[in-house]
Amino acid sequence: MALARATGAAMGKRVIDATDTPGFVVNRCNRPFGGEALRVVSERLADPALVDRICRLGGGFRMGPFELMDLVGVDVNLAVAESFHTLSYGEPRWRPSPLAARMVAAGLLGRKTGEGWYRYDGGRPHRPDDTPPPLPTPVHHRGVAQIAGDTMLAAELRGLAAAAGWEVVSPADVAPAAPAIAIDAGAGPDEAPIQGGHRVLLCAEGPLHALDPAGGAAGFHALPPLGPGGLVELTRTETTADSTAAAAEAFFASLHLHTAWVGDAPGLVLGRIVAQLVNEAAFALGEGVAAAADIDDGMVLGLNHPRGPLGWGDLIGLDHVLLILDGLHDHYREDRYRAAPRLRALVDEGRLGTMTGAGFLEHEG
């Protein structure tokens, strides 16, 4: 072991320790990146190109899960998924996707065959470059935006809205005028309800149709860190008012953010993919597969993820991550979405991440 570590260090590599388990650290903890993306597409909540765009612009990934599958080989990805499922004696989180199996049966294996989720012909790019976000029109005062919630996402939205010229208030404030838009970004049960203006609800604990049955609200989801150039997902139901949908899109555009319309489900697209990445890392940590720092370093240095899943969970807020997972579990009634015991224990202990100073990791300041 000492010789192996020294060899890795001599090559200038960060060496991490892992127990002898399927996929070790990196390949195991990354399973949800493609697995959950396949589930999203199979349910027609978004198509592969849109999922990839959301992951790039909303999550900061260098390529989306379907681009990655095409690069590695759709057949290779399926074979690994089948191996995981067999070696785990049927772990629901690792169940292979019938959609991927159909792609393999059709010979659409990715770049090596010239077509997979994308076409690769004539040396042309497989997709257009991502466009810059809409440029906000300089406005000194846009109106009143009511934003509820004590989450990291709510705090970031308040900062972006104030910088964009909105007068930001909470539901308990006496506003100088009626709010043009009212956003619930994770309000607690004791917080006053949002009211007035167009209502936009965070789809974390459930889908929009369950949070606002027969109502006219729009739904949204985004993950911290959220800054200019990022992406917010939007969803609607049959009863969502057209004016509210337009107002939601315009509000986020005014913050210099991309938007994407997707199907209705807890966590929408990026939220459920990242929540499952955090959850898988929490299972690995709880089972002693690797230390927290090794898991995060493995994902960043081994897969070029924008940040490690445990640190990202701390930034999002572990209560927010758990809310998405429990929402998915309630929605689908599948053990695929059961929360890792370590994650639930941290939330029960009040170790919610960056905002409380401790979560999976310790945070100063």
C-alpha positions, 0 to 999 in steps of 0.5 A: 500500500505504501509503495502504491501510494508513493507511486501515485504521489510520484506521478503528481496525483492525489491518492485516496483510499477506498474499501474494496467495493463496486466502483470504489469511490468515484465510479460509485458516487457518480452513478446518479449523474447518468442514472437519474438523467436517464430517469428524467428523460424516460419520464419525458420531463426533459430531453437529453439536450435540455438535461445536458444544458441544465447540468452545464449552465445550472450546475457548472458541469463541463459536460452533461450526463448524455454527452458523457455517456456518448464519450465513454460509450453507451454500451460501456455505461450500461455494462457498468450499471448492470455490474453494479446492480448484480454485485449489489444483489439488486440495489434500487439506486443502481437499477439499469435503465431500459432506455439505455438498453434500447440505445445499445440494442439499436447500436447507438453507442455514442461517438465511436459509432457516430451516433448516440444521444447526439450525432457525430459526423463530418467533424461538426460539433454535436451541439451548438455552443451555449448562448450567453444569458439575457442581458438585463435592461438597466432599470433603477427600480423594477418594483417589489419582489417578495422572497420568502425562505431562510435557505441559501437559495433564498439568500442568493436570490435576494442578493441578485434581485436587489442588485438588479433593481428590485425592492426585495421584501419578505412576507412579514414586511410592510411593502411600499407597493404591492409585490409584482412577484412573490417567490417562495424559496423555501419558506418554513412552516412558521413564516408568513405565506407569500401573497400578492403578485404572481406566485412562484413556488420552489419545487423541492418537497413535491411537484407543483401540482401537489404544492398548488393543486388547481392553483395558478402558480408557476414552479421553479428550482435552482441550486446554489451557488447561483450567480449571473449566467446561471440557470433556473428551471421553471415548470407549470401545470395546466392551471398555471396562469400564462401571465404568471409563467411569463412573469417568472421567466422575466423575473429570472431573466432580469437577474441575468439568469438562463431559464429552462422549462421542464416537466413537473417533479420534485427537484425538477431536473438538476435538483434531483440529479445533485440530490442523488449525487449527495445521497450516494456520497452519504451512503458511501461515507456512512458505509466507510467506503472513503473519508469525506475529503477523499470522496469530494477530491475524487469527484473533483479531480477524478471526474472534473465535477464542479465541486464535491458532492458532500461539500455541495450538499453542505452549500445547498443545505442538507435539509434542502437536499433531504426535502428533495429526496423525501419528496421524490420518495413520496412521489414515486414510492420507490426505495431508489430515493430513500435518504442515506442514514448519515444524511438524515442523522445530520439534519436531525442533529441540526448540522445543515451545512454551510449556514450552520457551520457544520454538515458533512464537513466543518465550515469556519465563519 
